[in-house]
Amino acid sequence: MTQTRNKQVSEKTREKWLNDLAHAMSKWFVDLGFPLPEAQVQTAFPSSGKRTRRISESWQRDGQEQFVVVVRPDAEKATEVAAALAFQLCQIAAGQRDEHGLLFKHLAISIGLSGHRKEDSPGALFKELAAPLLKKLGPLPKSTIKLSQADPQKTQPTRLRKVSCLECGYVARVSRKWLDKVGPPHCPDHGPMTIADT
């Protein structure tokens, strides 16, 4: 019993791991002269949903100098997760002063992120800076969030009905709504068409 309890205490949750990493990386921003405001890291899907490739995003609490960084729960590569988190920290550090994105770009380049303003690719410098932090933190814990398979997305059946001309074979498709409202369309040569499927 005691052994199990000790194991549970020693295990690190994903959010704890992410917040510890953010705290360790915050020292980089202090060294660059841009100390970070208060920021909390949470595990969740970004506002664009689970289908997007985006790993992270940040939000500012209304009227406060407090930020929440969201990191998706199904991202598995520690270096990519760290780069995504660092990207959000650059945005937070640049803040309102960064009208043209130059400050953000300066911070991102300074910590070794490569790519564009909307990307968070870890460059060689970032990998070098992050390696000792990631080694100290250990492997990225798996998320406790499980995607439900109970309601898999079904492909929506077509609502269009096939209509055809019995004389020349001309085919068209029309919605059930318009079939019910005004009837089938007309063939340009032979008049009213027949519903081919029901």
LINDAMO-V730170 format. One record per residue. RES is the residue in one letter. PHI is phi as a letter, one per 20 degrees, with the letter a starting at -180 (999 if undefined). OMEGA is omega in whole degrees, 0 to 359 (999 if undefined). D_LAST is the distance of its C-alpha to the last C-alpha in whole Angstrom. Layout:
{{RES:PHI:OMEGA:D_LAST} {RES:PHI:OMEGA:D_LAST}}
This chain:
{{M:999:180:65} {T:f:180:67} {Q:f:178:66} {T:f:180:62} {R:f:179:63} {N:f:179:65} {K:f:180:62} {Q:f:179:60} {V:f:184:62} {S:f:180:63} {E:f:183:59} {K:d:177:58} {T:f:179:55} {R:f:181:52} {E:f:177:53} {K:f:179:57} {W:g:181:57} {L:f:180:55} {N:f:176:58} {D:f:179:61} {L:f:178:59} {A:f:179:59} {H:f:180:63} {A:f:180:64} {M:f:181:62} {S:f:178:64} {K:f:176:67} {W:f:184:66} {F:f:174:65} {V:f:179:69} {D:f:179:70} {L:e:180:69} {G:n:180:70} {F:c:180:66} {P:f:184:66} {L:e:169:63} {P:f:181:62} {E:f:180:61} {A:b:178:58} {Q:d:180:56} {V:d:180:53} {Q:c:176:50} {T:e:178:47} {A:a:175:44} {F:e:177:41} {P:f:184:42} {S:f:180:40} {S:e:173:38} {G:n:185:36} {K:f:182:36} {R:e:180:34} {T:f:176:37} {R:e:182:40} {R:f:182:43} {I:e:187:45} {S:b:170:47} {E:b:181:47} {S:c:180:50} {W:c:175:50} {Q:d:177:53} {R:f:185:54} {D:g:175:54} {G:m:182:57} {Q:c:175:59} {E:e:178:60} {Q:c:184:58} {F:c:173:55} {V:c:176:52} {V:d:180:51} {V:d:177:48} {V:c:185:47} {R:f:187:44} {P:f:183:44} {D:e:174:43} {A:f:190:45} {E:d:183:48} {K:e:187:50} {A:g:182:53} {T:f:179:54} {E:f:177:51} {V:f:179:51} {A:f:179:55} {A:f:178:54} {A:f:178:51} {L:f:179:53} {A:f:177:56} {F:g:179:54} {Q:f:178:53} {L:f:175:57} {C:f:179:58} {Q:f:179:56} {I:f:181:57} {A:f:179:61} {A:f:173:60} {G:l:184:59} {Q:f:184:59} {R:f:191:62} {D:d:183:60} {E:g:187:58} {H:d:177:58} {G:n:183:57} {L:f:179:61} {L:f:176:62} {F:g:181:59} {K:f:179:59} {H:f:181:63} {L:f:181:62} {A:f:179:59} {I:f:182:61} {S:f:179:64} {I:d:171:62} {G:n:174:61} {L:e:179:57} {S:c:181:56} {G:o:184:53} {H:d:183:52} {R:f:182:52} {K:e:180:48} {E:c:180:49} {D:c:183:51} {S:f:178:52} {P:f:177:55} {G:e:183:58} {A:f:180:61} {L:f:180:63} {F:f:180:61} {K:g:179:60} {E:f:180:64} {L:f:185:64} {A:e:186:62} {A:g:180:63} {P:f:178:65} {L:f:181:63} {L:f:178:61} {K:f:181:63} {K:f:182:65} {L:f:183:62} {G:n:184:60} {P:f:177:57} {L:f:180:54} {P:f:176:53} {K:f:178:49} {S:f:175:47} {T:e:178:47} {I:f:179:43} {K:d:177:40} {L:f:182:37} {S:f:175:34} {Q:d:184:32} {A:f:183:30} {D:c:180:28} {P:f:181:27} {Q:f:180:25} {K:e:175:21} {T:f:183:19} {Q:f:179:17} {P:f:181:13} {T:f:178:12} {R:e:181:11} {L:e:179:10} {R:d:180:7} {K:e:174:8} {V:c:182:10} {S:b:175:13} {C:e:182:16} {L:f:183:16} {E:e:185:20} {C:d:180:21} {G:n:178:18} {Y:g:184:18} {V:c:174:15} {A:b:176:14} {R:c:184:12} {V:b:182:12} {S:f:179:11} {R:g:180:10} {K:g:183:13} {W:f:174:14} {L:f:181:11} {D:f:186:12} {K:f:186:16} {V:c:179:16} {G:n:183:14} {P:f:178:13} {P:f:182:15} {H:d:172:18} {C:f:181:19} {P:g:183:23} {D:d:192:24} {H:c:176:22} {G:n:187:20} {P:g:180:17} {M:e:182:14} {T:d:177:11} {I:f:184:7} {A:e:178:7} {D:c:180:4} {T:c:999:0}}
